[in-house]
Structure formats: C-alpha cells, structure tokens
Amino acid sequence: MDIIVIISQALLYLCFSILAGSFLLLLVPSSYRPNIKIPKYLLLISAIILPVFAFFPVLDSILFIAPRLGLLESFKIVLTTYTVGTAWDFTLIGSVLLVLLISLARPKEKDTFAFLGTVLTFGLILTVAWSSHAGAMEPITGIISHFIHLTAASIWVGVVLIVGWCAINHNNWLKFLSWFSKIAIGCLTATAISGILLTNVMVDGYTDSWMVSYGQGLLIKHLFLLPLVFYALLNGLIVKYKVSKDITFNPIPWVRVEGLILFVIFTITAIFSQQSPPHGNYLTNDAVSPLFRLFHDVIIDSSNTIGFTVNLNIVYFFFLCISLVGLIILSIYKKASIMITFLLSCLFVMSIYFMLMISVVIS
C-alpha cells in the first residue's frame, strides 16, 4: 500500500503542475510566450484523476482502522471526522467544479476560464495542505507553509512542463524569459522559505534526521535542487544569450531537462512525505534508514548525533563532482541528448550524496 500511496502522491503533484501551468500560461498574452497547444483532454484527465490520487492517503487511514470497526464504518468515520477525510471531501467538490469548468468553457471566454481555473487549482492545493503532516502538527504554520511550498513548486514545474512539451515553437522566447525568470526566482525563494519553515515544523535537527528515512528523502531532495538551480540559470542566462544571437537556436530541450529534474524532486517528495517525520524521541536502532545503514552499520540510539570529518575518499568524490559538472557543460555545448544530460545530473547528485554520507561521523 505504501508504494501505491507514493506513486499516487507523485502523480497528484504532477496533476497540480499541469493545471497550474496551463491556466497561468493561458492568462499570459500570446505575444509574451511561445505558441502552445494544450489538449483539452489533458486538463480534463488531470482534473478527473486528481481526487482519485488524493484519496489514497484517505484509503490508507480507512484500511488501518477497518479491522477494528469494519470497512463501511471506517469509511464513514474517516470521511466525516478525520482531517485527511474532511479535506478530501473539499478536494472532491473542487475537482467536480473544475471538471465542469473545463468541459463547459468556450474559446472566447479564455481569460475568465483561465482565471477561474487558477483559483480552483490553488483551492485544491489548499485542501491537500490542510491534510498534510505539517498541518496536523502545526495547523497554522504547517498549512500555510505547505500551501506556499506546493503552490510555488506547481507554478514553476507547471510552466516548465507545459512550455517544454506543449509549445509548438520557440517564438517570443526572450519576452517569455523576461517574465518567467522573475516568476522562477520568486517560486524558488518561496519554496526555500516555506521549506525551511516546514523543516522546522517536521524535523528536530536537520543533519541528525539523516539517520532515518524521512531525513534521507529530505537530503536527496535538497541535493537535486543543485542541478535544478543550474538549469534554471542556464535557461535564464546562457540560453537567453544564445537565442538573442541565433534565432534558429531551439531552447526547448533544456527546458525539458529542467522539467525532468523538477519531476524527480516531486517524486522524492512523494516518497519521503509518507515516512514518519523525525519529531520527538524518534531515533531507535530499528528506525534507522536502510540507506544510512549502507554507510554506517552500527548500533544507534536516541543519544547519537551526526558530525562530519574529511578524508581522502571525500576528496576523490569532490573531484568526481567537479568532473561531472564539466561533463554536463560539455554535453550542453555538444548538444547531446537531454537524457544524457539528465543522467549526468543524477550521477552528480549521487556523487555529492556519497561524499556527504562517508563524511558522517556518529557520536
């Protein structure tokens, strides 16, 4: 069931991104973006399956109490009294309204359709933030932080994905970058600030949390922000320069790489968000992450903390990271396949991860 919930949450975030990115791009005048063709069925499918994916955490709670109360009674109790169930009720209502809006919208009402779609999408994100772990632990700070975090990420990911896969040309690219670069910086800032607030709510000791699965997921997610920022700068500065000098240069492949990195981050978020947050007296030997065990197979208890050291292996991995950065830049210069560039980015993240893990000292 855990695997199903993880997959459903990753796809839920993808649905939010598709909807948010589509509606926001439709609000932008066509002279300030590439020509895009967003299939109506893509919006409809996203709106229809969104409450289905959002229901899996609810189902998980139902199945947890069903052996004691029975399936139907558990279903009733969770949907009417549990926060996760009540929030999903509003998710379902909002999704139905969104499906009706998409189905009944006419081409001449594009602006109104896009505005209402944006409002409904953000409302649906709020229902998910309401049912989150952070919302349960700190209702005000947790819900607001989670809402800002997911909204900013959905806007950034959504615009990148829709432009990367639905643009039919790269016309008006400089005008597009002139406003989207500011949006991306704003989303990155909002994501970072809200992420710090969420970490303070969910985690007692950031580096110490690396010993459990939730902390491992959080670390890997943060490491993927490094290539993400690199590609964001690439698309905002280098690509902008190349387009200004060569109108035949196609920037869309590098937008797609950025989109792939963003989706990896969404997937990692879905994975570790299903783990128990490391709060309170959480650390026992049985709770230690299998990933952390690969590097430090020792007896661990609540008194242990993480420190760092430097050795020759760390120096090797550091130079490997530098080499991979060089290969990424070379692959861009040689116009290699986006999958090669993406795989090099993943190897870069893995190298930094290994470097950090072997530098850890448990005390």
N, C-alpha and C positions, 0 to 999 in steps of 0.2 A: 504493500500500500504506500510505503514511503516513496518508492520510485515513481509511482503514478502521481502522487501529490507534487513531487519535484518537477516532473515533466509538465504537469498542468499549470504550475505557477510560472514556469519559464514561458509557456505559450500564452498565459494570461498577460504577462508583461509585454509580449510581442503584440498582442491584440491592442493593448492600450497605445503602444507606439504607432501602430498602423493608423489607428483612428485619430490620435492627436496630431501626427504628422500630416495626414491627409487634410483634415479640417483647417489646420493652420496655413498650409500651403494654398488652399483654396481662398483664404482670406487675403492673401498677398496678390497685388495686381500682377497680371501676366508679364508685364514689362520688367518686373523685378525678380524673375525666376525663369528657369528653363521651362519649355513646354512639357507638361506632364499629362499622362493619361492614366487616371486612377480607375480601374474597373469597379463598377458599382457592386459587383458580386463580392469583391474583396472587402468592402466596407460592411456589406450585409453579413458575410460569413463571420467577420471579426465581432460584430455586434451580437450575433446569434450565439456563437460559442463562448463568448466572454463569461456569461453567468454559469455556463457548464464547467469551465475551468475554475472559476471562483468557488464552485460548490464542493470541490474535492476536499479541502480542509474541513468543511462542514460535515461531509460524509465521514471523514476520519474520526471526528468527535462523536458522531452518531454510532459508528461501529464500536467505539471504545466503551460506551455505556450500554449498548444493546444487550450484551449477555446478562446484565442485571435487571433491566427494565423492559426488554422486548424491543423489537425494531420500530414498530409504529409509535409506541410511547416515547422512545428515544428521539425519533424523528420530530415529533410534536414538541418535546421539551427543548431540544437544541434550537429549533427554528423560532421559538417564541420566548425563550428565557436566556439562552447563551448569547453573548455578544457576537460571536462569529456567525451564529444563525440569524440574528436580527439584522446584522449588517448585510448578510447575503440577501435577505428579503428586499432591502432597498436596492441592492445590485440588480436583482431580477426586474424590479419595477423600472429602474433607469434603463436597463437594456431593452426592455419592451418598447419604451418610448423612443429609444434610439433607432430600433429596427423600423418602427412606424415612420420616423422622420426620414430615414434613408429611402424607404420604399415609396413614400408619397412626395418626395422633393421633386421639383421641376427645374429644368436648366436655368430658366430666367430668375429663379429665386436662389441662385447660388450663394450670394452673400449671407442671406438670412439662414439658409441651410447650414452653411459652414459655421456661423456664429453659434447657432443652437446646438450643433453637433459638438463644438468645442466645449460649451458649457456642460452638456450632458456627459461628455467624456471625463472632464475634470470632476464632476459629481460622482461618477463611478469610481474614479481613483480614490476619492474621499471615503467611499464605503469600504474599500479594501484597507485603507489606512486605519479606519475605525476598528477593524477586526484583527489588526496586526498584533504581534507580541509586544511591540513597543507601546501600542495603545493600551494594552491590558496592564502593563507595568506602570506607565505614567500617562494617564488619559489625555492631559493637555499637551505636554511637551512631546510625548510619543506620537500622538495622532498628527499633530501639526508637522513635526519633523519628518514623519514617514510620508505624509501627503506632499510636502515640498520636494522631498527626495525622489519620490516616484514620478511626480509631475514633471520636474526638471529633466529627469532621465528620459521620460517618454517623449517629451518635446524634442530633445536632442536626437535620440535614436530614431524617432519617427520621421523627422525631416530628412535625416541622412538616408534612411532606408527607402523612403518614397522617392527622393531625388535620385538615389543610386539605382533603383530598379524600375521606376515608372517614368523617368524622364525620357523623352523621345529625341532630345538633342541637348546640347550644352549652350544654347543661346542665352544671352543676358547673364553669363556666368559671373562677370565682375560685379554687376549690380546685385546678383544673388549673394555673393560673398560679402558685399558691403554691409548687408543687414544680418545675414546668418552668422557671420563671425562674432558679432556682438551678442547674438542670441546664444551661441555656443559658449562664449565666455561667461555669460550670465548663468546658463544652466550648470556649467562646471562649478562656478562659485557657489550657487545654491545647493548643488549636490554635495559639495565638500563641507559646507557649514552644517547642513542638515545631517550629513553623515557623521560629523563629529558629535552632534547632539544625540543622535541615535546610538552611537558607540558609548557615550557616557551613560545613557539610559540602560543599555543592554549588557554592557561589559564592565566587570570590575578588574581593571588592569589589562591594558591592550596586549602587551607582549606576553604576559602570563597566560592570556587566553589562547595563545598558540598551541598550548598543550592539549586542548580539546577541539572537537570537530568544528564547532561554531567559529572559534578563533582562527582555525586553519582556513576556513572558507573566506573569512573576512580578510585575512592576509593575502590570499591568492587574488581576491577581487581587487584589492588595492594595488597589487603589483601589475595587474592588467591595465590600470589607469596610466601607467608609464607609456606603453606603446600607443594608447588612445590619445594622450596629450600630444605625442609625437606626430601622429597622423592628423590631428586637428591643426597643429601648427603647419604641417606640410600642406594641407588643403587651404589653409588660410593665408599662407605667405608664399611658399615656393610655387605652388600650383597657380596662385594668383599672378605671380610674376611671369610664369611660362605662358599663361593664357593671354596676358597683355602683350607679349612679344610674338606669339604664334597662335593665330585664331583657329588653326586646324588642330591644336593640341586638345585631346579629349581628357578632361579631369575626372570623369565619372568612375573609372576603375578604382581610383584612390579613395573616392567617397565610399565605394562598396567595401574596401578593406576596413575603413573606419567603422562601417556598419557591422561587419563581421566581429570586430573586436568588441563593439558595444553589446552585441547579442551574446557573446561569450560571458561578458560581465553580468548580463541579465540571468543567464543560466546558472552561473556560480551563485548569484544572489538567491535564486530559487532553491539551490541545493542547501546552502547553509542556513537559510531562513527557516528550514524545517527542523533544524537542530535546536536543542535546549540552550538558551542563552547562558553564558557563564556568569551567573549572578549569585552572590552569597557563597555559602560553603559548597561549591560545585565540584572541587577538584578531588577526585579519588583515583586510585590506580586503575580501576575498571573504566573510568570516564575518559582516560587519555585517548586521543585520536590515533587510529591506526597509521595515519600518515606521519604523525610525530614519532610514533614507535619505530618507524623505519630508520630514524636517525638517532634516537635515544631510547634504547630498550632497557630502562632501569625502573626501579620501584619509585613511584611518585605519589605524594600525598599533599594535603592542603597546605603544608608548611613550605613547599617548594616554590621557588621563584626562578625566573629566567634572567640570565646575564649573558654577556657576549665576550668573545675572545677573537683574536686574529691569529691565523696560522697560514702555512704555505698553501694548503688546499684552497683557502679563501682567495688568496692572491691569484691562483690558477683560474678560479671561476670568475674573478673580476676581469681578467684579461679576455676570457671567453665571452663575457657580456659585451666588452668593447668590440671584439671581433664580430659578434652578431649584429651590433649596431651598424658596423661598416658594411656587412653583407646586405642588410636591409636597405641602406642607402644605395649600394651598388645595384640591387635588384630594381630599385625605382629608376635609377639612371638608365639601366639597360632595358627598361620597360618589360620586366619579367611578368609572368602570370601572377595575378593577385593571390592565388593560393600559395605560391612560393613565398611571397612577401608575408602572407598571413602565418604560414608555418614557421618562418624565421622569427616572427614576432612572438609566437608561442614558445619557441626554444629560448628566446631572450628572457621571457618571464620565468621559465623553468630554471634557467641558469641563476637568476637572481634569487629564486626561491631556495635552490640547493645551497647557494652561498650563505643565505641567512640561516638555514637550518643547521649547517655544520658549524656556524659561528656561535650557536647557542650553547650556553653552559648552565646546567641546572644546579641551583644551590639551595 
